[in-house]
Amino acid sequence: MKQIKQILLSGMLLFCIAPAIAQGKKHPVAKKPLIVAVKKPAYGSTRLRNFLDITARANVIFKFPAGFKEIPAPDNEDFSFDYAMQLPGKDFEIWFQVKSQKENYAAYQRTLGNKETMQANPDSLYLGIGTAHALAFTGDNAAYFTRTIPQKICARYKADAGRSYLLNLLDLPVTKHYKYALLVTLQKDHTGTIIAVCFANEKGPEFFKDMDRASNCIKFKP
């Protein structure tokens, strides 16, 4: 119990972790990858250039963190993400999805006062997006734990609201058989949504130490 409290406290300080851990599913033990030296990707790389175009439309700033390596992001009917990176020599990687809500908010405003065509406020879409991702990764409501991100932590990312989800993952090839993930959704009203999913095979202090290396790489513009 003392170890779990220490893990959760570290996570909250580093990247908005929820203050509890649910029981996990059984997974095979992953082999440790070889440690290799990597260079920061050039900003002319196709994947990064496309991702920066997406982030710009959502008023989001992304700065590639030192020590990481760009990898292909999954893009299929089950999991569609915009960008991904890993720490070489570690069982740790991050997937990103960024969505502009500007057009959705403009459409929502046009329907105000019309009961027949009124749409849902897109400023709350981050809640449904987070829950949908959590269920896709775990397959079970009981396999994840969620908490609202405190306003003082949202402010670090120039966000207005957010949720964190601690996930016990399904054993899937697309997630490379990772055991655990921390999913974070951040919302800036009338502007956009950031989704970040951090994967690991251990949920101890090393996980949050690795996560801290990327915790400031993405945020909304002021």
C-alpha positions as CSV (number, residue, x, y, z in Angstrom):
1,M,0.0,0.0,0.0
2,K,2.9,2.4,0.8
3,Q,4.4,1.7,-2.6
4,I,1.1,2.3,-4.4
5,K,0.7,5.7,-2.6
6,Q,4.2,6.7,-3.6
7,I,3.5,5.8,-7.2
8,L,0.3,7.7,-7.4
9,L,1.8,10.8,-5.8
10,S,4.7,10.8,-8.2
11,G,2.3,10.4,-11.1
12,M,0.1,13.3,-10.1
13,L,3.0,15.6,-9.8
14,L,4.5,14.5,-13.2
15,F,1.5,14.0,-15.5
16,C,-1.9,14.2,-13.8
17,I,-2.2,10.6,-12.6
18,A,-5.4,9.3,-10.9
19,P,-5.0,8.4,-7.2
20,A,-5.7,4.6,-7.4
21,I,-4.7,1.5,-9.2
22,A,-7.1,-1.2,-10.4
23,Q,-6.2,-4.9,-10.7
24,G,-4.7,-5.9,-14.0
25,K,-5.0,-8.7,-16.5
26,K,-2.3,-11.3,-17.1
27,H,0.2,-10.6,-19.8
28,P,3.4,-12.3,-21.0
29,V,6.6,-10.7,-19.8
30,A,8.0,-8.4,-22.5
31,K,11.6,-8.7,-23.5
32,K,13.8,-5.7,-22.9
33,P,14.8,-3.9,-26.1
34,L,18.4,-3.2,-26.8
35,I,19.6,0.3,-25.9
36,V,20.4,2.3,-29.0
37,A,21.4,5.9,-29.5
38,V,18.8,8.0,-31.3
39,K,18.8,11.5,-32.7
40,K,16.0,14.0,-32.4
41,P,14.0,13.7,-35.7
42,A,14.3,16.5,-38.2
43,Y,11.3,18.8,-38.3
44,G,11.2,18.0,-42.0
45,S,10.2,14.4,-41.3
46,T,6.8,13.6,-42.9
47,R,5.2,12.2,-39.7
48,L,6.3,15.1,-37.6
49,R,5.5,17.8,-40.2
50,N,2.0,16.4,-40.6
51,F,1.5,16.2,-36.8
52,L,2.7,19.9,-36.4
53,D,0.1,20.9,-39.0
54,I,-2.6,19.1,-36.9
55,T,-1.5,20.7,-33.7
56,A,-1.3,24.2,-35.2
57,R,-5.0,23.9,-36.3
58,A,-5.9,23.1,-32.7
59,N,-3.8,25.9,-31.2
60,V,-1.4,23.3,-29.7
61,I,2.3,23.5,-29.3
62,F,4.4,20.4,-29.6
63,K,8.2,20.2,-29.0
64,F,9.9,16.9,-29.6
65,P,11.4,15.7,-26.2
66,A,15.1,14.8,-26.0
67,G,15.9,11.1,-26.0
68,F,12.8,9.8,-27.7
69,K,12.5,8.2,-31.1
70,E,9.7,8.7,-33.6
71,I,7.7,5.6,-34.4
72,P,4.6,4.9,-36.6
73,A,1.3,5.7,-34.9
74,P,-1.5,3.2,-35.3
75,D,-4.2,4.2,-37.7
76,N,-7.0,1.6,-38.1
77,E,-10.7,1.2,-37.3
78,D,-9.9,0.5,-33.6
79,F,-7.1,2.9,-32.8
80,S,-6.3,6.0,-34.8
81,F,-3.6,8.3,-33.5
82,D,-1.7,11.2,-35.1
83,Y,1.8,10.7,-33.7
84,A,3.8,8.3,-31.6
85,M,7.3,8.0,-30.0
86,Q,9.2,5.7,-27.8
87,L,12.2,5.7,-25.4
88,P,14.9,3.4,-26.9
89,G,16.0,0.8,-24.3
90,K,12.8,1.2,-22.3
91,D,9.4,-0.4,-22.3
92,F,7.8,3.0,-22.7
93,E,6.1,4.8,-25.6
94,I,3.5,7.6,-26.1
95,W,0.7,8.0,-28.6
96,F,-0.9,11.4,-29.3
97,Q,-4.2,12.5,-30.8
98,V,-5.0,16.1,-31.3
99,K,-8.4,17.4,-32.4
100,S,-9.4,21.0,-33.3
101,Q,-12.9,21.8,-32.0
102,K,-13.2,25.2,-33.6
103,E,-15.5,24.2,-36.4
104,N,-17.6,22.0,-34.1
105,Y,-18.0,25.0,-31.7
106,A,-19.0,27.3,-34.5
107,A,-21.6,24.8,-35.7
108,Y,-22.8,24.4,-32.1
109,Q,-23.3,28.2,-31.8
110,R,-25.3,28.3,-35.0
111,T,-27.8,25.7,-33.5
112,L,-28.3,27.5,-30.2
113,G,-32.0,28.1,-29.5
114,N,-33.1,25.6,-32.1
115,K,-34.3,22.5,-30.3
116,E,-34.6,20.4,-33.5
117,T,-31.0,21.0,-34.7
118,M,-29.1,21.9,-31.5
119,Q,-25.9,20.0,-31.1
120,A,-23.9,18.9,-28.1
121,N,-21.4,21.4,-26.7
122,P,-18.0,20.3,-28.1
123,D,-16.3,21.6,-25.0
124,S,-17.5,18.4,-23.3
125,L,-16.5,16.0,-26.0
126,Y,-13.2,15.2,-24.3
127,L,-15.1,13.2,-21.7
128,G,-16.7,10.9,-24.3
129,I,-13.4,10.6,-26.2
130,G,-11.5,9.6,-23.1
131,T,-14.1,7.0,-22.1
132,A,-14.2,5.5,-25.6
133,H,-10.5,5.2,-25.7
134,A,-10.4,3.7,-22.2
135,L,-12.9,1.0,-23.2
136,A,-11.1,0.3,-26.4
137,F,-7.8,-0.3,-24.6
138,T,-9.3,-2.3,-21.7
139,G,-12.6,-3.8,-22.9
140,D,-14.0,-3.4,-19.4
141,N,-15.4,-0.6,-17.2
142,A,-13.7,-2.3,-14.2
143,A,-10.2,-2.3,-15.9
144,Y,-9.5,1.4,-15.6
145,F,-9.7,4.1,-12.9
146,T,-10.4,7.8,-13.8
147,R,-10.1,11.1,-12.1
148,T,-10.7,14.8,-13.0
149,I,-7.4,16.6,-13.5
150,P,-7.1,19.5,-10.9
151,Q,-7.3,23.0,-12.4
152,K,-3.8,23.9,-11.2
153,I,-2.4,21.0,-13.3
154,C,-4.6,21.9,-16.3
155,A,-3.2,25.4,-16.1
156,R,0.3,24.0,-16.7
157,Y,-1.0,22.9,-20.1
158,K,-3.1,26.0,-20.8
159,A,-6.2,23.7,-20.7
160,D,-9.6,24.4,-19.2
161,A,-10.4,20.8,-18.1
162,G,-9.1,17.3,-18.3
163,R,-9.4,13.7,-17.2
164,S,-6.8,11.0,-16.4
165,Y,-7.4,7.2,-16.8
166,L,-5.1,4.6,-15.4
167,L,-5.6,1.5,-17.7
168,N,-5.0,-2.2,-17.3
169,L,-4.6,-3.1,-20.9
170,L,-6.0,-5.9,-23.0
171,D,-3.2,-8.1,-24.3
172,L,-3.2,-6.8,-27.9
173,P,-0.6,-6.9,-30.8
174,V,-1.4,-3.3,-31.7
175,T,-0.4,-2.1,-28.2
176,K,2.7,-4.4,-28.4
177,H,1.4,-6.4,-25.4
178,Y,2.0,-3.5,-23.0
179,K,0.3,-4.1,-19.6
180,Y,-0.5,-0.7,-18.4
181,A,-1.2,2.8,-19.7
182,L,-2.0,6.3,-18.5
183,L,-4.4,8.1,-20.7
184,V,-4.8,11.9,-20.4
185,T,-7.3,14.1,-22.1
186,L,-7.0,17.9,-22.0
187,Q,-9.6,20.3,-23.3
188,K,-9.3,24.0,-24.2
189,D,-12.8,25.5,-24.5
190,H,-13.9,26.4,-28.0
191,T,-10.5,25.4,-29.3
192,G,-9.3,21.7,-29.2
193,T,-8.6,18.5,-27.4
194,I,-5.3,16.7,-26.6
195,I,-5.2,12.9,-26.0
196,A,-1.9,11.4,-24.8
197,V,-1.5,7.7,-23.9
198,C,1.6,6.5,-22.1
199,F,2.4,2.8,-22.2
200,A,4.6,0.7,-19.9
201,N,5.0,-2.9,-18.6
202,E,5.6,-1.7,-15.0
203,K,3.7,0.9,-13.0
204,G,6.5,1.7,-10.5
205,P,8.5,4.9,-10.1
206,E,10.5,4.2,-13.4
207,F,7.3,4.6,-15.4
208,F,6.7,8.1,-14.0
209,K,10.3,9.0,-14.4
210,D,10.1,8.1,-18.1
211,M,6.8,10.0,-18.4
212,D,8.3,13.1,-16.8
213,R,10.8,13.3,-19.7
214,A,7.9,14.0,-22.0
215,S,5.5,15.7,-19.7
216,N,6.1,19.2,-21.0
217,C,6.3,18.4,-24.7
218,I,2.7,19.3,-25.6
219,K,0.4,22.0,-24.4
220,F,-2.2,24.6,-25.7
221,K,-1.1,28.0,-26.8
222,P,-1.9,30.7,-24.2
